Amino acid sequence: MPIVAQSTETTDWVSRFADEVIEESERRAPGKPVVVASGLSPSGPIHLGNLREVMTPHLVADEIRRRGYTVRHLISWDDYDRYRKVPNGVAGIDGSWAEHIGKPLTSVPAPAGSAYPNWAEHFKAAMTEALAELGVEYDGISQTEQYTAGTYREQVLFAMKHRGDIDAVLEQYRTKKAPAKKQQGQKPVDEAELEAAEGSGAAAEDDGSSTSGYYPYKPYCGQCEKDLTTVTAYDDTTTELSYTCSACGFAETVLLSEFNRGKLVWKVDWPMRWAYEGVIFEPSGVDHSSPGSSFQVGGQIVGIFGGKQPIGPMYAFVGISGMAKMSSSKGGVPTASDALQIMEPQLLRWLYARRRPNQSFKIAFDQEIQRLYDEWDKLAGKVADGSVLPADAAAYSRAVGTAAGELPRTPRPMAYRTLASVADITAGAEDQTLRILSELDPENPLASLDEVRPRLDKAETWINTQVPAEERTVVRDEPDTDLLKSLDDQGRESLRLLLEGLEANWSLDGLTHLVYGVPKVQAGFSADATAKELPAEIKVAQRTFFALLYHLLVGRDTGPRLPTLLLAVGQDRVRKLLSA
């Protein structure tokens, strides 16, 4: 028997949806697994906005599993959708892939150099790997396999028989009314949202053998494989279907009861699957949730198939901070794989877990990632000392692991900004990296860089791929003698105090105390004086002192945190660069 106790995190959005989904599942299908669903189209890179389509039901499914229920999280790979366009920066600019527009995604060759057999498998692969790293448990369903195996045969025949009922639902939402005179053949259909197609053409007659009107099924051409086809006749009794192809002129008549080279149009296909799979929960993006869109229309069409619409929260936009601009010339969008190159899966899971589906948020590829990691580490500290709020504790728990257990984590999670600074300065030299990181806390030095992996590797990748060359840190080879000679007495005294204290304070905490303390001592205060005990002018003096050190060490106004920078440069080199 399932564990029926509700989660104690009553302020957590995941728990609230889990309560609702369990109740609805027990009402619709008592004793059966709870079914949640996602749909992904491998028509190109599957970006971080698409990831919300998976993470929202995953988090709810995982909470239900934690309560002892059996859950199926279905991910339908919409790989039998038509190939619509050649994405920028993916298939080149020679137009060689344009000839495949209109074919199923699984019939399109993979991008040049790919190891995968077709376009769909190429783009599914990166997402599959990312989901494994994120700990997402799911049952993948290839719609190519489902349709070509005849799995949905009865549903297809049923939809064709009841096309008049389906068309009557669609008619309610058509913005462009049908002309008075019936037009021959099937109205043109575009997948995803059918665009304007379902609003152009005559309303269907369900007379069982109509040669005009609406058909909810789209064949792929038997000669060119494209979906630029028009159904010209269909007989419900014999299931005889005739179509022509406008791309190549091919025409044929087939028995739909034996024919597997086509699919239901999107606004019919989606609710059919809800009914077929018994889906209880499936979120959708803003584009599918507006009035007249596929989720709203599907809510009525699913009843024709004898099913019910899932609980379906709308999820909001996921923005990108930093990388979008850097990738725009390539026409790319950041994917889950891109994010996992620079951040641990726990952080990425947390970004999706802590915000309600209808709240937008950004994923940082720029300097903001350092602040996000600081916030994450602070949360971990609150969890450890018991001061965390319940909703934050729930988000943290969902981020670090699943019902199956905790995800692999960095044994010694040093501050991301520190690791990034060290990786920047050392250019990845492992011996220097180990030396510097060991000196951060001399009383508890690192025995191996494995203790700070994979976080170190993520930070190093961030430095190498996301930080522009002009912002990288390059330590001076020789002292800036002109600047050193130009210093007044106060400037020279500040450097003397710093150099005198280096050896005794050679640790992260010690150097932090030292660099902040020098301006205090020069002003006649104790190095231990707190901000409340100091005049406002001290902050100005500290900023001036820090700018001087940056200029002397790296030739810029700013740089990595000074204590980390000093450790990275090393005592001998610091003395060389700061001595007149």
C-alpha positions in Angstrom: 0.0 0.0 0.0 1.3 3.5 -0.7 2.4 5.8 2.1 -0.6 8.2 2.3 0.9 10.7 4.6 1.1 14.1 2.9 4.4 16.0 2.8 5.0 18.4 5.7 6.2 21.1 3.3 2.8 22.7 2.8 4.2 25.9 1.3 6.1 24.0 -1.4 4.5 24.1 -4.9 5.7 20.6 -5.7 3.9 19.1 -2.7 0.7 20.9 -3.4 0.6 19.6 -7.0 1.5 16.1 -5.7 -1.5 16.2 -3.4 -3.7 17.2 -6.3 -2.3 14.6 -8.7 -2.6 11.7 -6.2 -6.2 12.6 -5.4 -7.1 12.9 -9.1 -5.2 9.6 -10.0 -7.1 7.7 -7.3 -10.3 9.1 -8.6 -9.7 8.2 -12.2 -7.5 5.1 -12.0 -7.4 3.7 -8.5 -4.7 1.2 -7.8 -2.8 2.0 -11.1 0.5 3.9 -11.4 0.2 7.7 -11.4 1.0 8.9 -14.9 2.6 12.3 -15.6 3.9 13.3 -19.0 6.2 15.6 -21.0 6.6 16.1 -24.7 9.8 17.1 -26.5 10.4 17.7 -30.2 14.0 16.9 -31.3 13.7 19.3 -34.2 16.9 21.1 -33.1 18.8 21.8 -29.8 16.4 21.1 -26.9 16.9 24.3 -24.9 16.6 25.2 -21.2 13.1 26.5 -21.7 12.1 23.1 -23.0 13.7 21.6 -19.9 11.0 23.1 -17.8 8.6 20.8 -19.7 10.4 17.9 -18.1 11.5 19.3 -14.7 8.0 20.4 -13.7 6.4 16.9 -13.9 9.7 15.2 -12.8 9.7 17.1 -9.5 6.0 16.3 -8.9 6.5 12.6 -9.9 9.5 12.4 -7.6 7.6 13.8 -4.7 4.9 11.2 -5.3 7.5 8.4 -5.4 8.9 9.7 -2.1 5.4 9.0 -0.7 5.5 5.4 -1.8 3.4 5.5 -5.0 4.3 4.0 -8.3 4.7 6.7 -10.9 5.3 6.7 -14.7 6.8 9.8 -16.1 6.4 9.6 -19.8 8.5 11.6 -22.2 7.1 11.5 -25.7 9.7 12.2 -28.2 7.8 13.9 -31.0 10.2 12.6 -33.6 7.5 11.8 -36.1 6.7 15.5 -36.5 7.6 17.2 -39.8 11.0 18.8 -40.3 10.0 22.5 -40.5 13.1 24.5 -41.2 16.9 24.3 -41.1 18.0 25.8 -37.8 20.7 28.5 -37.9 24.1 27.3 -37.2 23.2 23.6 -37.1 23.1 22.2 -40.6 25.2 24.8 -42.4 24.3 27.4 -44.8 24.5 25.5 -48.1 20.8 24.7 -48.1 21.5 20.9 -48.3 19.0 20.1 -45.6 16.2 22.3 -47.0 15.3 19.5 -49.4 14.2 17.5 -46.4 11.6 20.0 -45.1 8.3 18.2 -44.7 9.7 14.8 -43.9 9.5 13.1 -40.4 12.4 14.1 -38.2 13.6 10.5 -38.1 13.8 10.5 -41.9 16.1 13.5 -42.1 19.9 12.9 -42.1 21.7 14.0 -39.0 23.8 17.2 -39.1 27.2 16.9 -40.7 29.7 15.0 -38.6 27.1 13.4 -36.3 27.5 9.8 -35.1 23.7 9.4 -35.0 21.5 7.8 -37.7 19.1 10.7 -38.2 18.2 14.3 -37.2 15.9 13.3 -34.3 18.4 10.9 -32.7 21.2 13.5 -32.9 19.3 16.0 -30.9 17.7 13.5 -28.5 21.1 12.2 -27.5 22.3 15.4 -25.8 19.1 15.7 -23.9 19.1 12.1 -22.9 22.6 12.4 -21.4 21.6 15.6 -19.6 18.5 14.0 -18.1 20.6 11.1 -16.8 23.0 13.6 -15.1 20.1 15.4 -13.6 18.7 12.2 -12.1 15.4 12.3 -14.1 13.7 8.9 -14.2 11.3 8.5 -17.2 9.9 6.2 -19.8 10.8 7.5 -23.3 8.3 7.0 -26.1 9.3 7.5 -29.7 6.3 8.7 -31.7 7.9 7.4 -34.8 7.9 3.9 -33.3 4.4 4.2 -32.0 2.9 5.4 -35.4 4.9 3.2 -37.7 4.2 0.1 -35.6 0.5 0.7 -35.7 0.2 1.2 -32.0 -2.3 4.0 -32.4 -4.2 2.3 -35.3 -7.5 2.1 -33.4 -7.2 5.7 -32.2 -6.5 6.9 -35.8 -9.5 5.1 -37.2 -11.6 6.4 -34.4 -10.5 9.9 -35.1 -11.3 9.6 -38.7 -14.7 8.2 -38.0 -15.5 11.0 -35.6 -13.8 13.8 -37.6 -17.1 15.7 -37.7 -17.1 15.9 -33.9 -13.5 16.9 -33.8 -14.0 19.5 -36.5 -17.0 21.0 -34.6 -14.7 21.6 -31.6 -12.0 23.2 -33.7 -14.6 25.3 -35.5 -15.3 27.1 -32.2 -11.7 28.5 -32.2 -11.2 29.3 -35.8 -10.4 33.0 -36.3 -10.9 32.8 -40.0 -14.4 31.5 -40.9 -14.9 29.0 -43.7 -16.0 30.2 -47.1 -19.5 29.4 -48.1 -18.4 27.0 -50.8 -16.8 23.8 -49.8 -13.2 23.3 -51.0 -12.0 20.0 -52.2 -9.5 18.0 -50.1 -8.0 18.3 -46.7 -7.2 21.7 -45.4 -3.4 22.3 -45.1 -2.1 21.4 -41.7 1.0 22.4 -39.9 2.0 20.6 -36.7 2.6 22.2 -33.3 -0.3 24.5 -33.4 -1.7 23.8 -36.9 -1.0 27.5 -37.2 -3.9 29.1 -39.3 -4.7 25.9 -41.2 -7.6 24.7 -39.2 -9.2 28.1 -39.8 -9.0 27.9 -43.5 -11.4 25.7 -45.4 -14.8 24.2 -45.1 -16.2 22.6 -42.0 -16.3 18.8 -42.3 -19.3 16.6 -42.9 -19.3 13.3 -41.0 -21.1 11.4 -43.7 -18.7 8.4 -43.6 -17.4 8.8 -47.2 -16.9 12.4 -47.6 -14.5 13.6 -50.4 -14.2 17.0 -48.9 -13.7 18.8 -45.6 -11.6 18.2 -42.6 -9.5 15.1 -41.9 -7.5 14.8 -38.7 -4.9 12.5 -40.2 -1.9 13.5 -42.4 -0.1 10.9 -44.5 3.5 11.1 -45.3 4.0 10.7 -49.1 5.0 7.2 -50.2 7.4 8.6 -52.8 9.1 11.7 -51.3 8.2 11.1 -47.7 7.0 14.6 -47.2 3.7 15.6 -45.5 2.7 18.0 -48.3 -0.2 15.7 -49.0 -4.0 16.2 -49.3 -6.5 13.6 -48.4 -8.9 13.5 -51.3 -11.3 10.7 -50.1 -11.9 8.4 -47.2 -14.4 5.6 -46.6 -15.2 4.7 -43.0 -16.5 1.3 -43.9 -13.5 0.1 -45.9 -11.0 2.5 -44.4 -9.9 3.3 -48.0 -8.0 6.6 -48.0 -6.8 8.4 -51.1 -4.3 11.3 -51.1 -2.1 13.3 -53.4 1.2 15.0 -52.8 1.8 18.5 -53.9 5.6 18.2 -53.6 6.2 15.4 -56.1 2.7 14.7 -57.6 2.5 11.2 -56.3 -0.9 9.8 -55.5 -2.1 6.6 -54.0 -5.1 4.9 -52.3 -4.4 2.8 -49.2 -6.3 1.0 -46.5 -5.9 3.1 -43.3 -6.5 -0.1 -41.3 -3.1 -1.3 -42.6 -1.3 2.0 -43.3 1.3 3.2 -40.8 3.0 6.1 -42.7 1.2 9.2 -41.2 0.0 10.7 -38.0 -2.8 12.6 -36.4 -2.5 16.4 -36.6 -1.1 17.9 -33.4 -4.3 19.3 -31.8 -5.8 15.8 -32.1 -2.7 13.8 -31.5 -2.0 15.3 -28.1 -5.4 14.7 -26.5 -5.5 11.2 -28.1 -2.3 10.4 -26.2 -3.8 11.8 -22.9 -6.6 9.3 -23.3 -4.4 6.4 -24.5 -1.8 6.8 -21.7 -4.2 7.9 -19.0 -2.1 11.1 -18.3 -3.0 12.8 -15.0 -0.5 15.7 -15.0 1.2 17.4 -17.9 2.2 21.1 -17.9 2.4 23.2 -21.0 4.1 26.4 -22.0 2.5 29.8 -22.5 2.2 29.1 -26.3 0.0 26.1 -25.6 -2.1 27.6 -22.9 -3.6 30.7 -24.5 -7.2 30.8 -25.5 -7.8 28.6 -28.6 -4.4 26.9 -28.2 -3.8 23.2 -28.2 -4.2 22.6 -24.5 -7.5 24.4 -24.3 -8.8 22.7 -27.5 -7.4 19.4 -26.4 -9.4 19.6 -23.2 -12.5 19.2 -25.4 -11.2 16.8 -27.9 -9.9 14.4 -25.3 -13.5 13.7 -24.3 -14.2 12.4 -27.8 -11.6 9.7 -27.2 -13.2 8.9 -23.8 -10.5 10.5 -21.7 -10.0 13.5 -19.5 -7.7 16.5 -19.7 -4.7 16.3 -17.4 -4.0 18.7 -14.6 -1.9 21.1 -16.7 -0.3 24.2 -15.1 1.1 26.7 -17.5 4.9 27.2 -17.1 6.5 30.6 -17.6 9.6 31.7 -19.6 13.1 30.6 -18.7 15.5 33.4 -19.6 19.3 33.2 -20.1 21.8 35.6 -18.6 24.9 35.9 -20.6 25.2 33.1 -23.1 22.4 34.0 -25.4 24.3 37.1 -26.6 27.5 35.1 -27.0 25.8 32.4 -29.0 23.6 34.7 -31.2 26.0 34.7 -34.1 25.8 30.9 -34.3 22.0 30.9 -34.0 22.2 28.7 -31.0 20.3 28.6 -27.7 21.6 27.2 -24.5 20.7 23.6 -23.7 20.7 21.5 -20.6 24.0 20.1 -21.7 25.5 23.6 -22.0 24.3 24.5 -18.5 25.7 21.2 -17.1 29.1 22.1 -18.5 29.4 25.0 -16.1 27.2 24.1 -13.2 26.5 21.0 -11.1 23.2 19.2 -11.6 22.1 20.1 -8.1 22.3 23.8 -8.9 20.4 23.4 -12.1 17.7 21.3 -10.4 17.4 23.9 -7.7 16.7 26.7 -10.2 13.7 24.8 -11.5 12.5 23.6 -8.0 12.5 26.8 -6.2 10.2 28.7 -8.5 6.6 27.9 -9.1 5.9 26.9 -12.7 4.1 30.2 -13.5 7.2 32.2 -12.3 9.8 33.1 -14.8 13.5 33.0 -13.9 16.9 33.2 -15.5 19.8 30.8 -15.8 23.1 32.5 -15.6 26.0 31.9 -18.0 27.7 35.2 -17.1 29.2 36.5 -13.8 25.7 36.1 -12.1 26.5 32.4 -11.8 28.9 33.2 -9.0 26.2 34.9 -7.0 23.8 32.0 -7.6 26.4 29.6 -6.3 27.0 31.9 -3.3 23.2 31.7 -2.6 23.2 28.0 -3.1 26.1 27.5 -0.6 24.4 29.8 1.9 21.3 27.7 1.6 23.3 24.5 2.2 24.7 26.1 5.3 21.2 26.9 6.6 20.1 23.4 6.0 23.1 22.1 7.9 22.5 24.3 11.0 18.7 23.9 10.9 17.9 27.6 10.3 16.3 27.0 6.9 12.7 27.8 6.1 10.5 24.8 5.2 9.9 25.7 1.6 13.6 26.4 1.1 14.4 23.1 2.7 12.0 21.3 0.3 13.6 22.9 -2.7 17.1 22.0 -1.5 16.0 18.4 -0.9 14.6 18.1 -4.4 17.8 19.6 -5.8 20.3 17.4 -4.1 18.6 14.1 -4.9 15.6 12.1 -5.9 13.5 9.3 -4.3 16.2 7.0 -5.6 18.9 8.7 -3.6 21.3 11.7 -3.6 23.0 12.7 -6.8 26.9 12.6 -6.8 28.2 15.7 -5.2 31.5 17.6 -4.8 33.1 16.2 -1.5 34.5 19.6 -0.5 32.4 22.4 -2.2 34.7 25.4 -2.2 33.2 28.7 -3.3 32.6 28.6 -7.1 33.9 32.2 -7.5 37.2 31.1 -5.8 37.5 28.0 -8.0 36.8 30.1 -11.1 39.4 32.7 -10.1 42.1 30.1 -9.5 41.2 28.4 -12.8 41.5 31.7 -14.5 44.9 32.6 -13.1 46.5 29.2 -13.4 45.0 28.4 -16.9 44.2 24.9 -15.6 47.7 24.0 -14.4 46.8 21.3 -11.8 49.9 21.6 -9.7 49.4 25.3 -9.3 45.7 24.9 -8.7 46.3 22.3 -5.9 49.0 24.6 -4.3 46.7 27.6 -4.3 43.6 25.7 -3.0 45.6 24.0 -0.3 46.8 27.4 0.9 43.2 28.7 1.3 43.0 26.8 4.6 46.5 25.6 5.6 45.2 23.8 8.6 43.0 21.6 6.4 44.8 21.4 3.0 43.5 19.5 0.0 45.0 16.1 -0.5 43.8 16.0 -4.1 41.9 18.0 -6.6 39.3 15.2 -6.7 38.0 16.7 -3.4 36.8 19.8 -5.2 35.5 18.0 -8.3 33.3 18.2 -10.3 32.7 21.8 -9.1 36.2 22.8 -10.1 35.8 21.4 -13.6 32.5 23.3 -14.0 34.2 26.5 -12.9 37.1 26.0 -15.2 34.8 25.3 -18.1 32.9 28.5 -17.3 36.1 30.5 -17.4 37.2 29.0 -20.6 33.9 29.2 -22.5 31.9 32.0 -21.1 34.4 34.7 -19.9 35.5 36.9 -22.8 39.3 37.0 -23.4 39.5 40.7 -22.5 38.0 39.9 -19.1 40.5 37.1 -18.3 43.1 37.6 -15.6 46.7 37.9 -16.7 49.2 38.5 -13.9 52.0 40.9 -14.8 55.4 39.5 -15.6 57.3 42.6 -14.4 56.5 45.3 -11.9 54.9 48.5 -13.1 57.9 50.7 -12.1 56.3 53.9 -13.3 53.3 53.4 -11.1 55.4 52.4 -8.1 57.6 55.5 -8.5 54.6 57.8 -8.7 53.1 56.6 -5.4 52.9 59.1 -2.5 53.9 58.3 1.0 50.5 56.9 1.9 50.6 54.6 -1.1 54.0 53.3 -0.4 53.1 52.8 3.3 50.0 50.7 2.4 52.2 48.4 0.3 54.8 48.1 3.1 52.1 47.1 5.6 50.7 44.5 3.2 54.0 42.9 2.5 55.0 42.8 6.2 51.8 40.9 6.9 51.9 38.4 4.0 53.8 35.5 5.7 51.8 35.6 8.9 48.5 35.9 7.1 49.0 33.5 4.2 45.5 31.9 4.0 42.2 32.9 2.6 40.9 34.2 5.9 44.2 35.8 6.9 44.7 37.7 3.7 41.1 38.8 3.8 41.7 40.3 7.2 45.0 41.8 6.0 43.8 43.6 2.8 40.8 45.1 4.5 42.9 45.9 7.6 45.7 47.9 6.0 43.5 51.1 5.3 42.1 50.8 8.8 45.6 50.8 10.4 46.7 53.7 8.2 43.8 55.7 9.4 44.7 55.0 13.1 42.2 52.2 13.8 42.7 48.6 14.7 42.7 46.1 11.9 39.9 44.3 13.8 37.7 47.4 13.9 34.1 46.7 12.7 32.2 48.8 10.2 30.2 50.4 12.9 33.4 51.7 14.6 34.8 53.2 11.4 34.0 56.5 9.5 32.6 56.2 6.0 35.9 57.4 4.6 37.5 54.1 5.4 35.5 52.4 2.7 36.7 54.9 0.1 40.3 54.3 1.3 39.8 50.5 1.0 38.5 50.8 -2.6 41.5 53.0 -3.5 43.9 50.5 -2.0 42.2 47.6 -3.8 42.4 49.4 -7.1 46.1 50.1 -6.6 46.8 46.4 -5.9 44.8 45.3 -9.0 46.8 47.7 -11.2 50.1 46.5 -9.8 49.2 42.8 -10.1 47.0 42.5 -13.2 47.0 45.9 -14.8 43.3 46.5 -14.4 40.9 48.4 -12.0 39.3 45.1 -10.8 39.8 41.4 -10.9 39.3 38.3 -8.8 38.8 38.7 -5.1 42.2 40.0 -3.8 42.8 37.3 -1.2 42.4 34.6 -3.8 44.5 36.6 -6.3 47.3 37.0 -3.8 47.3 33.3 -3.0 47.3 32.4 -6.7 50.2 34.8 -7.5 52.3 33.4 -4.6 54.3 35.3 -2.0 57.5 35.6 -3.9 55.9 37.0 -7.0 53.6 39.3 -5.0 56.7 40.8 -3.3 58.4 41.3 -6.7 55.4 43.1 -8.2 54.6 45.3 -5.2 58.2 46.4 -4.3 59.5 49.7 -5.5 
